[in-house]
Amino acid sequence: MSTRAQIAIQIGPDQWAHVYCHYDGYPSHMLPALAPWTPEDILVAREIRYLRADGIEAFIPSRDPVILPQPTRQFCHLYLWLGGMWVEVNPDAE
């Protein structure tokens, strides 16, 4: 079973690219796996099958990221680049 996640990266004032990650999207895996990667690295992957600290396995062919006006969680977890580091966010929390 996969834990799907999205990585939202701001690419414009009201544009966020949402990169899909298919496997192991839970925070205890994703935050260490994302740590060495820049937003640019993630955008190049376009659509991620599996992410590790030592490599990104992208789908081939990869689909373009979905562009939305704000970070939007559509799967189990959402990660953003904030203050020079990756964080998990819950946009539904008040």
Contacts in CASP RR format, 6 or more apart in sequence:
PFRMAT RR
TARGET T0000
AUTHOR 0000-0000-0000
METHOD contacts of the structure
MODEL  1
MSTRAQIAIQIGPDQWAHVYCHYDGYPSHMLPALAPWTPEDILVAREIRY
LRADGIEAFIPSRDPVILPQPTRQFCHLYLWLGGMWVEVNPDAE
2 22 0 8 1.000
2 23 0 8 1.000
2 24 0 8 1.000
3 23 0 8 1.000
3 24 0 8 1.000
3 25 0 8 1.000
3 26 0 8 1.000
3 76 0 8 1.000
3 77 0 8 1.000
4 20 0 8 1.000
4 21 0 8 1.000
4 22 0 8 1.000
4 25 0 8 1.000
4 75 0 8 1.000
4 76 0 8 1.000
4 77 0 8 1.000
5 20 0 8 1.000
5 21 0 8 1.000
5 25 0 8 1.000
5 26 0 8 1.000
5 30 0 8 1.000
5 75 0 8 1.000
5 76 0 8 1.000
5 77 0 8 1.000
5 78 0 8 1.000
5 79 0 8 1.000
6 18 0 8 1.000
6 19 0 8 1.000
6 20 0 8 1.000
6 21 0 8 1.000
6 72 0 8 1.000
6 73 0 8 1.000
6 74 0 8 1.000
6 75 0 8 1.000
6 77 0 8 1.000
6 78 0 8 1.000
6 79 0 8 1.000
7 18 0 8 1.000
7 19 0 8 1.000
7 21 0 8 1.000
7 34 0 8 1.000
7 42 0 8 1.000
7 48 0 8 1.000
7 78 0 8 1.000
7 79 0 8 1.000
7 80 0 8 1.000
7 86 0 8 1.000
8 16 0 8 1.000
8 17 0 8 1.000
8 18 0 8 1.000
8 19 0 8 1.000
8 68 0 8 1.000
8 71 0 8 1.000
8 72 0 8 1.000
8 78 0 8 1.000
8 79 0 8 1.000
8 80 0 8 1.000
9 16 0 8 1.000
9 17 0 8 1.000
9 19 0 8 1.000
9 39 0 8 1.000
9 42 0 8 1.000
9 43 0 8 1.000
9 65 0 8 1.000
9 80 0 8 1.000
9 81 0 8 1.000
10 16 0 8 1.000
10 81 0 8 1.000
11 17 0 8 1.000
11 43 0 8 1.000
11 67 0 8 1.000
14 69 0 8 1.000
14 70 0 8 1.000
15 67 0 8 1.000
15 68 0 8 1.000
15 69 0 8 1.000
16 67 0 8 1.000
16 68 0 8 1.000
16 69 0 8 1.000
16 70 0 8 1.000
16 71 0 8 1.000
16 72 0 8 1.000
17 43 0 8 1.000
17 65 0 8 1.000
17 66 0 8 1.000
17 67 0 8 1.000
18 65 0 8 1.000
18 66 0 8 1.000
18 67 0 8 1.000
18 68 0 8 1.000
18 71 0 8 1.000
18 72 0 8 1.000
18 74 0 8 1.000
19 42 0 8 1.000
19 43 0 8 1.000
19 45 0 8 1.000
19 46 0 8 1.000
19 47 0 8 1.000
19 48 0 8 1.000
19 65 0 8 1.000
20 47 0 8 1.000
20 48 0 8 1.000
20 63 0 8 1.000
20 65 0 8 1.000
20 66 0 8 1.000
20 75 0 8 1.000
21 30 0 8 1.000
21 48 0 8 1.000
21 49 0 8 1.000
21 50 0 8 1.000
21 51 0 8 1.000
22 48 0 8 1.000
22 49 0 8 1.000
22 50 0 8 1.000
22 59 0 8 1.000
23 49 0 8 1.000
23 50 0 8 1.000
24 30 0 8 1.000
24 33 0 8 1.000
24 50 0 8 1.000
24 51 0 8 1.000
25 76 0 8 1.000
25 77 0 8 1.000
26 76 0 8 1.000
26 77 0 8 1.000
27 77 0 8 1.000
27 88 0 8 1.000
30 51 0 8 1.000
30 77 0 8 1.000
30 79 0 8 1.000
30 86 0 8 1.000
30 88 0 8 1.000
31 79 0 8 1.000
31 86 0 8 1.000
31 87 0 8 1.000
31 88 0 8 1.000
32 53 0 8 1.000
33 51 0 8 1.000
33 52 0 8 1.000
33 53 0 8 1.000
34 42 0 8 1.000
34 51 0 8 1.000
34 79 0 8 1.000
34 86 0 8 1.000
35 53 0 8 1.000
35 85 0 8 1.000
35 86 0 8 1.000
36 53 0 8 1.000
37 51 0 8 1.000
37 56 0 8 1.000
37 86 0 8 1.000
39 81 0 8 1.000
41 56 0 8 1.000
42 48 0 8 1.000
42 56 0 8 1.000
43 65 0 8 1.000
45 56 0 8 1.000
45 58 0 8 1.000
45 62 0 8 1.000
46 58 0 8 1.000
46 59 0 8 1.000
46 62 0 8 1.000
46 63 0 8 1.000
46 64 0 8 1.000
46 65 0 8 1.000
47 58 0 8 1.000
47 59 0 8 1.000
47 62 0 8 1.000
47 63 0 8 1.000
47 64 0 8 1.000
47 65 0 8 1.000
48 56 0 8 1.000
48 57 0 8 1.000
48 58 0 8 1.000
48 59 0 8 1.000
49 57 0 8 1.000
49 58 0 8 1.000
49 59 0 8 1.000
50 56 0 8 1.000
50 57 0 8 1.000
51 57 0 8 1.000
70 91 0 8 1.000
71 78 0 8 1.000
71 80 0 8 1.000
71 89 0 8 1.000
71 91 0 8 1.000
72 78 0 8 1.000
72 91 0 8 1.000
73 89 0 8 1.000
73 90 0 8 1.000
73 91 0 8 1.000
73 92 0 8 1.000
77 88 0 8 1.000
78 88 0 8 1.000
78 89 0 8 1.000
78 90 0 8 1.000
78 91 0 8 1.000
79 86 0 8 1.000
79 87 0 8 1.000
79 88 0 8 1.000
79 89 0 8 1.000
80 86 0 8 1.000
80 87 0 8 1.000
80 89 0 8 1.000
82 89 0 8 1.000
END
